[in-house]
Amino acid sequence: MSLHRDQVDAWQFEQSFLDSDPQHLPAEHVRRRLIDALALWRGPAYADFTGEAWAAPEISRLDELWCAARERLAAASLALGQVPEALTNLELVLDRSPLRESVWQLLVLALYRGDRQGDALAAVRRARRTLARELGVEPGPGLRRLEADVLAQSPALWDDAHTLSAFAPSAAPTSVRPKEAAPSTDPFLGRSAELERLLAAAELARRSAAQVALVEGHTGTGKTRLVMEFANRLRADGWFVAVGRCDAEEGAPAGLPWAAVIDELHHLHPDEFEQPLEAIFATGHRDPGQGADPILERFRRHRRIGAFLHEVAASAPVLVVVDDLHRADGETLAILNRVVLDLAADPILFVCIQHSGEGSVSHAIRRLLPVIKTRLELGGLPLDDVAALLRTTSSREPSDDELLAINRWTGGNAFFVRQIGSLLDTLQPGTTLSSVPVGVRDVVRHRLARLPTDARALLTTLAVIGMETDVDLLLALDDVPATSQFEAVERALLAGLLIEPRPGRVAFVHGIVREAITTDISNIRRSHLHARIGQAMEAAHPEDASAIAYHYARSANVPLLRRAIGYSRTAAEQTESRFAFREAAALWRQATDCLEAVGDGDPRDRLEIAMRFVRATAWGGEAAHAREIRERALRDAEALEDADLTARLIVSYDVPSLWVNQEYGTVDQPTVDIIERTLAELPHRTSALRCQLLTCLALELEWTGLDRGRQAAALAVTMARELDEPLLLCKAIEALFRQSYLPGQLDFRFTLAEELLGLARKHRFLTAEVVAHLMMTECASARGCFRVADEHHAETRRLSEKYQLPSPLAVSSWYDGLRHLVHGRFREAADAYRVAAELSARTRLWEVDEAWVLGTTISLAMQQDQMAGILELMEGAFAKWPVMGREVYAQSLLAAGQPEAARRIAEELPPVPQEASFLLTSVWRAITGLRLDDRRRIEWAYKALEPYLDEVAAADTAVVAHGPVAQIAGDLALWLGLRADAVGHYRHALAVAERAESPYWIAAARTALATLEA
């Protein structure tokens, strides 16, 4: 069905808004049109479809237009002196969208012009509180200037310029279609369709909301050339444009591309936008194990970047280009994810450039894939464009055969074609094309060989520095005269191998040029160059600790390696202060490697660095590696016989206990012994360090089932309460929870989880809050209260996605499989577990392949009578976990037709440790007993399961479930001849199944009861 625009009120409204351009119409006309347009609204947009996923983006877009229209109407009313009408519309907008600084500015101005100076200043205070609470930022310079003008009663507050500037940003967009361009020596060829798609994305971003575009292609296909052409078109049409490269310089600090973006935007209008770099990227050490939650602080830092971009976008549309995304560090990607989601309603276009085939990048931007509306994959240029490109780079006209050969060699790769063209002009007359190298790197080498020695030396040095650098760094190289350096730079520029991206900087024209150079540098020469570059950087940019450390660490020069240790430490502390823990861990590793290379120094300094290395690695998500580092360092610490130092090293492994601690079912006895000895050597008084040690001991003993672990956890909780240290108490509660998987302790675990949740919310400990929700999910699942469990599961996911926490997100994903098991949907459960396993593997969760994947595989097979199909897998489980594995291996042997072998395996009945897997192992033992008619097992299991009769079997894992424990107890009682007890158990099972709202379990309980009654 085809509808005219006048037949759809949403279309009429949007067109009226676009037609009410305050830059081209008098204020009275703008006001009249907007009043008519807003009258078309008779309630929320798409009110009948608010829960539908397809409607959400359009609802958001129309709501954004509604706010923009109200803001524009208020500005027009204010320009006409109708203050009450302006105030009404501004308050309506702020009710919906309280973070719009432009609306706050209009409100302050309207109140002042209404002779309400006090209320105007109160509005500034409201805005300041709102921005601080929601974003952790101060108001922008516009609102601050307005506050100062109100305080000074400036006559400028009555100027029309104030009103016009307030609503000009909402003006209807001008076209971003290409204008006529002057002829170019570097023509833009073969990408017209791709350029049109990017221009269309820009149109959408300007008119409605933020857009994300992804440009992919192999090296040399012209990705950056396309995007820079596009950026130039937008810049000419009044857009703010900023570019962040992810491979600009080796050893660059984490998140540097965003520093470049913010710096570039600031310098476009230094008087309008405050310099935010110091506030956003300020350094200064903060220990991630103390004080504010580092995850929350990192989130706030990212939102400050978003707040700055929001402020810039209020003045003009913004294009942000992130080049070479495949080389981005984790912090750069985390910021990208955050600002894209936070600025969904702003006129901003993000364009990301990456190499094709970079699978890791697809994972890195996985969260953005749903919002990437424009995705371009560049291939080679067509033959006609190859010919045109050759004509711009070479005066030699190739024959048709030569053109076909060049096209075949290059595959239409634009960079390769340019290099071939540049090389053709250097060949002697009469030279055949067969003498031209056929590989792009060989072509580059051929061109390099024709340069003077000083130019080649310069390019070699620059290649070791990175893709680009400041000219003043090249001039700081002590063994080359400045005049020679300038001449060498100019020769490389004329040869087309370098470009000047902005004043004072030079860069390789393409990464292939740098790669061709670096592959030919010997290790000896490379080390010498690193030493020279590091010394030049230290002289020119002594504040750039990260880059200086990078080059000194690769110098193979012992005095410089010693300096690298200090610079690496400084850079690591700066990076930790930005909460980029993975990048900080790499710097601590670099310091450690330099210490080993030097081979001397104070062993205590070595251990201090090891502590920081352990903590950064753990907080960066590499828990297993962090333990390995700590264990190696503990051996060195013991030799020093310093209890305080050893204790601080032990507690440096500081990770949330619920999702990563150690390999399932094992205990690191040497570490346990060291902790016990250290506790004995420390003063026996209440202290934070002793409390932390007790917490570590409880977690180390998690899988033993020993009373010592529970005693340590309980003592740690008591000590934390005495110290009145909320953060220590949170960690001690986590440990006590892990030590409380005992019969009849479900209510106690619930109490611990509730206390942790209250503490976390009160003190804004985000990580502890997520852990508490995971705990509550476990406890509610064990009870069969799945509606409650669903609520906590949803909150875990919400917080994990909002704050970009991959580990708890992966842990919580296993719960999705459990929910399918509750309803007997085994195929869907298997699919959900497969997704959870993939997510957990990407997150590198501890032992996920051997523990959770194996556990879910066993549960699915056991509940579907398919144990024969996993016999080989169960043999391995028995070898790794003799107690739990014995039960499932016996079942698999029996199912595979080997009853005698099954009974031989089941001859032993080892004790089951009372730890987190006690209930699951007991359930599996009960099922093994029933299938083997093994009285010992049945009697043991019947007694062991008695305290759990009101729970769901194994659901305390929040991973698997085997139905009501009472159902299994009924089967055991029936086998034992306890018919009346069996009836009672089945009735109890029915009650639990009804509480769990599981038709599958309800049917099983009713069938068992009906069979007995019959």
Secondary structure, 3 states (H helix, E strand, C coil): CCCCHHHCHHHHHHHHHHHCCCCCCCHHHHHHHHHHHHCCCCCCCCHHHCCCCCCHHHHHHHHHHHHHHHHHHHHHHHHCCCHHHHHHHHHHHHHHCCCCHHHHHHHHHHHHHCCCHHHHHHHHHHHHHHHHHHHCCCCCHHHHHHHHHHHHCCHHHHCHHHHHHHHHHHCCCCCCCCCCCCCCCCCCCCCHHHHHHHHHHHHHHHHCCCEEEEEEECCCCCHHHHHHHHHHHHHHCCCEEEEEECCCECCCCCCHHHHHHHHHHHHHCCCCCCCCHHHHCCCCCCCCCCCCCHHHHHHHHHHHHHHHHHHHHCCCCEEEEEECHHHCCHHHHHHHHHHHHHCCCCCEEEEEEEECCCHHHHHHCHHHHHHEEEEEEECCCCHHHHHHHHHHHCCCCCCHHHHHHHHHHHCCCHHHHHHHHHHHCCCCCCCCHHHCCCCHHHHHHHHHHCCCHHHHHHHHHHHHHECEEEHHHHHCCCCCCHHHHHHHHHHHHHCCCEECCCCCEEEECCHHHHHHHHCCCCHHHHHHHHHHHHHHHHHHCCCCHHHHHHHHCCCCCHHHHHHHHHHHHHHHHHHHHCCCHHHHHHHHHHHHHHHHHHCCCCHHHHHHHHHHHHHHHHHCCCHHHHHHHHHHHHHHHHHHCCHHHHHHHHHCCCCCCCCCCCCCCCCCHHHHHHHHHHHHHCCCCCCHHHHHHHHHHHHHCCCCCCHHHHHHHHHHHHHHHHHCCHHHHHHHHHHHHHCCCCCCCHHHHHHHHHHHHHHHHHHCCHHHHHHHHHHHHHHHHHHCCHHHHHHHHHHHHHHHHHCCCHHHHHHHHHHHHHHHHHCCCHHHHHHHHHHHHHHHHHHCCCCHHHHHHHHHHHHHHHHCCCHHHHHHHHHHHHHHCHHHHHHHHHHHHHHCCCHHHHHHHCCCCCCCCCCCCHHHHHHHHHHHHHHHCCHHHHHHHHHHCHHHCCCECCHHHCCCCCCEHHHHHHHHHHHCCCHHHHHHHHHHHHHHHHHCCCHHHHHHHHHHHHHHHC
